[in-house]
Amino acid sequence: MKTLRNFAEIVEGLRSAGIKRRVAVVCPRDKATMDAIERASNEGFAEAEMIDNENLQTAAETAVTMAQEGKVDMIMKGLIPSEILLKAILRFNGGLLPEGGMLTHTACAHFAQYHKLLFYTDAAVIPVPTHEQRVQQVRYMANLCHAMGIEEPRISLIHCSEEVDDRHFPYTVGYREIVEMARQGEFGRCVVDGPLDLKTSCSAESLKVKGIASPIAGEADALIFPDIESGNVFHKTITLFNDAKLASLLQGPRVPVVLTSRADAPETKYYSLAVAAALGAEKS
């Protein structure tokens, strides 16, 4: 499969493969969501099932039921608070998480300052991941990158420096275990390294200046942030100051869930649908 380097290539890949995903759109009451769905439908990779109800909880539960019964392949958040939708995904009638699964927010960005898509987690769901949750984040991220045609994704474990600091940042000790798990093939074909900071993850020049040897080689495909604060700041900074194009979704449920902000632009919601559809393609 060809490596997909931007959102246009993702859409073209879906179209070329003839992929069409059934999407349960929960509370499609805003123009941005409707515009995104219409565009995805016109491109041929989405078929919408509009789920609305004056009771928002009921709308969310209806979408979850449809996913449980195999009637839809994806869920998309419309004009509904995230916590209501997340509660239904986690708990309603057993929820949508397989045994051992978890919810994590994954985003994908494309901007002029970087030559390929850059994936990252978690900017919206897990406040401070445990070691076990971080292991799962790496696994989900590797799966998503593989779905994008990246045969051997380079996944960077982010910190403010390249040193393990068990006193001030004890989570960095776990980074070494995750790196070793990757070497042993725990996440499929991928390269994982860390701790690395953002610049040494995405800039070969920064690695060279610092004299650091890393298999990431300044060519990260994905970033695993240590907590929601750092992930969220990055998420919002690149849109405010770099005019990045974004997509975001939930990984972990049995079907991909498009989870964008209610204030996001139609373009972001559309790209999110495309990425979720591509992830679903790998699972089918």
C-alpha positions in Angstrom: 0.0 0.0 0.0 1.2 3.5 -0.9 2.2 5.7 2.0 -0.4 8.5 2.4 1.3 11.8 3.0 -1.6 14.2 3.1 -5.3 14.3 3.5 -6.0 14.5 -0.3 -4.1 11.2 -0.7 -6.2 9.6 2.0 -9.4 10.6 0.3 -8.1 9.4 -3.1 -7.1 6.1 -1.6 -10.6 5.5 -0.2 -12.1 6.4 -3.5 -9.8 4.2 -5.5 -10.5 1.3 -3.2 -14.2 1.8 -3.5 -14.6 2.1 0.3 -17.9 3.4 1.7 -18.4 3.5 5.5 -21.8 3.7 7.2 -21.6 6.6 9.7 -23.9 7.2 12.6 -23.9 11.0 13.0 -25.0 11.9 16.6 -27.0 15.1 16.7 -26.2 16.6 13.3 -27.5 20.0 14.2 -24.7 22.2 13.1 -23.7 23.4 9.6 -20.0 22.3 10.0 -21.0 18.6 10.6 -23.6 18.6 7.9 -21.2 20.2 5.4 -18.5 17.6 6.3 -20.9 14.7 5.9 -22.2 16.0 2.6 -18.7 16.3 1.2 -17.7 12.8 2.4 -20.9 11.4 0.8 -20.2 13.2 -2.4 -16.7 11.8 -2.4 -18.2 8.4 -2.0 -16.5 7.1 1.2 -19.4 7.8 3.7 -23.0 7.0 4.0 -24.7 8.9 6.8 -27.3 7.7 9.3 -28.6 10.8 11.1 -29.3 10.1 14.7 -31.1 12.9 16.6 -33.3 13.1 19.6 -34.2 15.9 22.1 -32.7 13.7 24.7 -29.0 13.8 23.9 -28.2 10.7 25.9 -30.8 8.7 23.9 -29.2 9.9 20.7 -25.8 8.7 21.8 -27.1 5.4 23.0 -28.9 4.8 19.7 -25.6 5.3 17.8 -23.8 2.9 20.1 -26.6 0.3 19.6 -26.3 0.6 15.9 -22.5 0.0 16.1 -23.0 -3.0 18.4 -25.5 -4.5 16.0 -23.2 -4.0 13.0 -25.5 -1.5 11.3 -22.8 1.2 11.1 -19.0 1.2 10.7 -18.3 4.5 12.4 -19.7 7.1 14.8 -19.4 10.8 14.4 -20.0 13.4 17.0 -22.2 16.3 16.0 -23.6 19.0 18.3 -23.4 17.0 21.5 -21.1 17.3 24.5 -18.2 14.8 24.3 -18.9 13.5 27.8 -22.4 12.3 26.9 -21.1 10.5 23.8 -18.1 9.0 25.7 -20.3 7.8 28.5 -22.5 5.8 26.0 -19.5 4.4 24.2 -18.0 3.2 27.5 -21.1 2.0 29.4 -24.3 1.7 27.5 -25.3 -2.0 27.2 -21.7 -3.0 27.6 -20.3 -0.2 25.5 -18.0 -0.5 22.5 -14.7 -1.3 24.1 -13.3 -4.8 23.6 -11.8 -6.5 26.6 -8.5 -4.8 27.5 -9.3 -1.8 25.3 -9.4 1.8 26.3 -10.3 5.2 24.8 -7.6 7.5 23.6 -7.7 10.6 21.4 -5.6 10.6 18.3 -5.0 13.5 16.0 -3.4 13.9 12.6 -1.9 17.1 11.3 -0.6 18.3 8.0 1.2 21.6 7.8 3.8 23.3 5.6 6.6 23.0 8.1 6.7 19.2 7.9 6.9 17.0 4.9 4.4 14.3 5.8 1.4 13.7 8.1 2.2 13.8 11.8 0.0 11.8 14.2 -0.1 12.4 17.9 -1.9 11.4 21.1 -3.5 12.3 23.5 -4.9 15.8 23.4 -8.4 15.3 24.8 -9.2 12.2 26.7 -6.6 10.7 29.1 -5.3 13.3 31.6 -2.1 11.5 32.6 -1.7 8.0 31.0 -0.5 5.2 33.2 2.3 3.1 31.8 -0.2 0.5 30.7 -2.3 3.1 28.9 0.8 4.5 27.2 1.7 1.0 25.9 -1.8 0.8 24.5 -1.5 4.2 22.9 1.7 3.1 21.1 -0.1 0.0 19.9 -3.1 2.0 18.6 -0.8 4.5 17.0 1.2 1.8 15.1 -2.1 0.3 13.8 -3.3 3.7 12.6 0.0 4.5 10.9 -0.1 1.1 9.2 -3.6 1.9 7.9 -2.1 5.0 6.4 0.4 2.9 4.4 3.4 3.6 6.7 5.1 0.2 6.7 7.5 1.0 9.5 6.2 4.1 11.5 8.6 6.0 13.6 6.9 6.7 17.0 8.5 9.1 19.4 7.9 9.1 23.1 7.9 12.9 24.0 9.6 14.5 26.9 11.2 17.9 27.5 14.7 16.4 27.1 16.3 13.2 25.9 17.2 12.0 29.4 15.3 9.5 31.6 14.6 11.4 34.9 13.1 9.0 37.5 13.1 11.7 40.2 11.1 14.5 38.5 9.5 12.6 35.6 9.1 8.9 36.6 7.1 8.1 33.5 10.3 8.4 31.4 11.5 5.2 33.1 8.7 3.4 31.4 9.7 4.8 28.0 12.7 2.4 28.0 10.4 -0.6 28.6 8.2 0.5 25.7 11.2 0.9 23.4 12.3 -2.6 24.3 8.8 -4.0 23.7 8.9 -2.4 20.2 12.2 -4.0 19.5 10.7 -7.4 20.3 7.9 -6.8 17.9 5.1 -6.2 20.4 3.5 -3.5 18.2 4.2 -5.0 14.8 6.6 -3.4 12.4 7.6 0.0 13.8 10.4 2.0 15.4 9.9 3.5 18.9 12.3 5.6 20.7 12.4 8.1 23.6 12.6 10.1 25.6 13.0 12.7 22.8 11.8 16.3 22.7 9.7 17.6 19.8 12.6 19.1 17.8 14.8 16.0 18.0 11.7 13.9 17.0 11.0 15.9 13.9 14.3 17.5 12.9 17.4 15.6 11.8 19.4 18.9 12.3 18.4 19.1 15.9 19.6 15.6 16.5 22.9 16.3 14.8 23.5 19.5 16.8 22.8 17.7 20.1 24.9 14.7 19.1 22.1 12.3 19.7 21.7 9.0 17.9 18.1 7.9 17.5 16.4 5.5 15.0 13.7 8.1 14.7 16.3 10.2 12.9 14.3 13.4 13.1 11.6 11.8 10.9 8.8 11.0 13.4 5.5 9.8 12.0 3.9 9.9 15.4 4.3 11.5 18.8 3.1 10.1 22.1 2.7 13.0 24.5 3.2 12.4 28.3 -0.1 14.0 29.3 -3.2 15.8 28.1 -1.7 19.3 28.9 1.3 18.9 26.6 -0.8 17.2 23.9 -3.5 19.8 24.0 -1.1 22.7 23.9 0.5 21.3 20.8 -2.8 20.5 19.2 -4.0 24.1 19.6 -0.7 25.8 18.9 -0.3 24.3 15.4 -3.7 25.4 14.4 -3.4 28.9 15.8 0.2 29.7 14.6 0.8 27.2 11.8 -2.5 27.0 10.1 -2.3 23.2 10.3 -5.0 21.0 8.7 -6.3 18.5 11.3 -8.2 15.4 11.8 -9.1 13.7 15.1 -10.7 10.5 16.3 -11.1 8.1 19.2 -9.2 4.9 19.0 -10.0 1.9 21.1 -13.7 1.3 20.4 -14.8 -1.5 18.1 -15.6 1.1 15.5 -13.7 4.4 14.9 -15.3 7.5 16.4 -14.9 10.9 14.9 -14.5 13.2 17.9 -14.0 16.8 16.9 -14.8 20.0 18.8 -18.2 21.4 18.3 -16.5 24.5 17.1 -14.2 22.8 14.6 -14.4 23.8 10.9 -16.1 21.6 8.3 -12.7 20.8 6.8 -11.5 19.3 10.1 -14.6 17.2 10.5 -14.3 16.1 6.9 -10.7 15.1 7.2 -11.5 13.3 10.4 -14.1 11.2 8.6 -11.5 10.3 6.0 -8.9 9.2 8.5 -11.5 7.2 10.5 -12.7 5.5 7.2 -9.1 4.6 6.4 -8.6 3.1 9.8 -11.8 1.1 9.4 -10.5 -0.2 6.1 -7.7 -1.9 7.8 -10.0 -3.6 10.3 -12.5 -4.9 7.8 
